[in-house]
Amino acid sequence: MQCSLESLVHVLESYRGRDKVVRTLCYGSQLVGGALAQKTTGQSRLGKSLLLFSAQLSRCRTVLRLFDDLSMLSYSRSYGLGTRDEDPVLRWMSVLGNVADQLYYPCEHIAWAADAELIRTKSDKWWTLSTALWGISLLLGILRSLRVLLLLKRKMKKSERSRLRESSEPGVQRGSEIQRQLRSEVLTVISSMADLTNAIHWMPPGFLWAGCFPDWLVGLMGTTSSLIGFHQMWTGEGGAGV
């Protein structure tokens, strides 16, 4: 119990960890609140309260992202155009994903500032643009993970053939590491697809299923993505989400 409490405190003391907690609470509240709000009994009041709580947490995350530009810029500069020994397809998917992520933040900041009446402009087009950039980043991330899965499967087949020839312990260890990477990439695909469905929902009406999701379904998709992100952070496998 004490160890679990200390681990939670450690997560909350970091910005990324706290954001994941807030994100999970935000979507979890929307999931439960959306389900309860559909009822006509006294539970609907609780549902509405949870939806309001979720909206406030979402605004909180939007404000905190005002300070993410520099960290994203630092990451983009450190990655650059990638390394020459990296798979070219993966490298350019990563570069384009970094560009989409970098452009996402200023667009969202302008939309937020417009809603807060700090600047005189309509926020709708900026929210749409930021959501579109997020969706592009997610789509590139999904394609990148699928490419990684393909390369890992090829690598695993080579490792198995090598292990059969050598019958050595290092070959078994390499196979186990590849299996771990495969599981991580599958989880990343599921997480990104869940977020992408929400990104499309938040696009202007008329675009695919934009505006068609009930609150509980948006919450379900976001909660799924958030829990996967928690798992990846806890196991050191990465994972992130807006």
Buried (B, 14 or more C-beta within 10 A) or exposed (E): EEEEEEEEEEBEEEEEBBBBBBBBBBBBBBBBBBBBBEEEEEEBEBBEBBBEBBBEBBBEBBEEBEEBBEEBBEEBEEBEEBEEEEBEBBBBBBBBBBBBBBBBBBBBBBBBBBBEEEEEEEBEBBBBBBBBBBBBBBBBBBBBBBBBBEBBEEBBEEBBEBBEEEEEEEBEEBBEBBEEBBEBBBBBBBBBBBBBBBBBBBBEEEBEEBEEBEBBBBBBBBBBBBBBBBBBBEEEBEBBBB
